[in-house]
Amino acid sequence: MGQITIYLDDEAERLVKQAAVAEGVPVSRWIAHLIKQKASTSWPAEVCEMAGSWSVGDAADETGYAEDIPRESL
């Protein structure tokens, strides 16, 4: 397991400690969870579970937008 040293100002340290206590976990675990959450490159499970739950055609029809027009070349 790796170890990293970070430097926080007093206010940031207070907020981190307060959040960790509120979740009932050690500060290091709270920070590790935050890093995994923010650095993740995959979609959250809730989003993946929605895949296929609606028809693309239905969603496009409900927008009320006109058909796209070709863009001019620059």
Order of alpha helices (4+ residues) and beta strands (2+ residues): alpha-alpha-alpha-alpha
